[in-house]
Structure formats: C-alpha cells, structure tokens
Amino acid sequence: MRRSFAGLATLGATALGFAVMSLSAACGSGGSTTGGGGSGASTSSTGGGGTCVPETEICDGQDNDCNGEVDEGCACSAGQTQECYTGDTSLVGIGACAMGTQTCDQTGTWGACEGEVLPSAEQCDGQDNDCNDEVDEGFGTVTCGLGVCQQTVDECVAGVPNPCVPGTPEPNEACNGVDDTCDGTVDEGCTCTDGTTQPCYTGAPATKNVGECSDGVQTCQNGQWGACEGDVLPTAEICNGLD
C-alpha cells in the first residue's frame, strides 16, 4: 500500500510540472517568466520554465499579455512601414506625383506620410508639377520696356525662366514719332516730327485764299518746321483779269 501512495504522489508531481511548463510555453516570448531561487530570482521574457507574468500588450509583434494573440488592438506593429499618399491616388505616377512612406510608432499608430509628392502649381522647370501630364504649360509671353527699348519674350524656354530685359535707349530724342530715349514720351522737345508737312501761309491772314492767294507747304526737319514753300502772296494788281 505504501508503494501505491508513493506512486500516486510521483504521478501528481509530474502532472503539476507539465502544467507549469505548458503555461510557460503558452506565454511565448512576449510575457515575463520568473525563475526559482528566492531573493535571487530573475525575470526573463523567454518562454523557458518558471511562472508566466503577463505584461501590457504593446505593438511590437509579440504576445506581451500572454493571451495567445499578437498586437491585438494595434493598427500596426512598431517599426513597420508602408507606402502612403494623402492626395488623389489616381495622380500617382503622373508627372512629379509620387508615393511616400509612413512608419508605425510604438503606440501602434501609423505616422505621417513622408516623402510623398503632391500636385503643386506649375513651374518653369521642365517638370510636370501639377501632374496633368503636361510640362511647363500655361506660360506665355511677357513685355517690358518703353519706346524703342520695348521687348517681348517667352516666359519659359526649354524649362528655364526667360527674363525680359529692355533694350538700350538712344542718348538723344530724335523728332521721328518714336520714343528714342525710352522714357514714355515721344519727341519731347520737338515742335514737329521729321518728315511731316503742314499748310502754311506767310501773307496777311485776311488775304489767305482770296483771289490768287493760297497756302504753301512747310516740312518738318530736325524737329522744327521749315520755310513755307509755294504759298501765293498778294502782288500789285495788273490788268490780266485776275485778282
């Protein structure tokens, strides 16, 4: 009879040992296990022998709380990365638009999307900045300067901004109907424009267009009216049937 009781005791101790080992194994590497040894006991996160001590679940790819589930309640595991894009995904791959990357933090939350390229205002840089499959569109011409200095150029040439630079003004204004000095005023200081003509009459105003008397013509030279040529002035009356 004593042997029978001893045999039962041995079986009970063995079963208890298997139960402890099974519990420790269930914890896996995520929880803590405490080994024997009294005050010198140590805590380990490995799944070896000892008592399983569940910890708060964190998003690290481990079963910290020893419930058989990994990172439950987490959107992602710490350190995990994925592609991301906060704009219209149909634009990805068109022009400059490109995916970014976001990283999972220790709280199991995806971080900000970094490195993505979203559509932006079109620039003159040889790139499709607004991701519409066109490069440097929308640029026209620009005009600068006054008078003979005025220039008109294309704003964007081969992906490079093209600044408008006015021409060089003449040192002196010519009386030619043009703003030679590029100051916004035409023929300043000139009485007339070279080459232009006007009627003239050097006789008494009361005799103009009376009888034979008529206008002549004067021509502008160097900004001044020249002599009146061709006007018919009063003369001494002769008996010729004319006034």
C-alpha positions, 0 to 999 in steps of 0.5 A: 500500500505504501508503494501505491501512495508513493506512486500516486504522489510521483504521478501528481508531481509530474502532472503539476510540472507539465502544467507549469511548463505548458503555461510557460510555453503558452506565454511565448516570448512576449510575457515575463517568466520568473525563475526559482531561487528566492531573493535571487530570482530573475525575470526573463521574457523567454518562454523557458520554465518558471511562472508566466507574468503577463505584461501590457500588450504593446505593438511590437509583434509579440504576445506581451499579455500572454493571451495567445494573440499578437498586437491585438488592438494595434493598427500596426506593429512598431517599426513597420512601414508602408507606402502612403499618399494623402492626395488623389491616388489616381495622380500617382505616377503622373508627372512629379506625383509620387508615393511616400512612406509612413512608419508605425510608432510604438503606440501602434499608430501609423505616422505621417506620410513622408516623402510623398509628392503632391500636385503643386502649381506649375513651374518653369522647370521642365517638370510636370508639377501639377501632374496633368501630364503636361510640362511647363504649360500655361506660360506665355509671353511677357513685355517690358520696356518703353519706346524703342527699348520695348521687348517681348519674350517667352516666359519659359524656354526649354524649362528655364525662366526667360527674363525680359530685359529692355533694350538700350535707349538712344542718348538723344530724342530724335523728332521721328514719332518714336520714343528714342530715349525710352522714357514714355514720351515721344519727341519731347522737345520737338515742335514737329516730327521729321518728315511731316508737312503742314499748310502754311501761309506767310501773307496777311491772314485776311488775304489767305485764299482770296483771289490768287492767294493760297497756302504753301507747304512747310516740312518738318526737319530736325524737329522744327518746321521749315520755310513755307514753300509755294504759298501765293502772296498778294502782288500789285494788281495788273490788268490780266483779269485776275485778282 
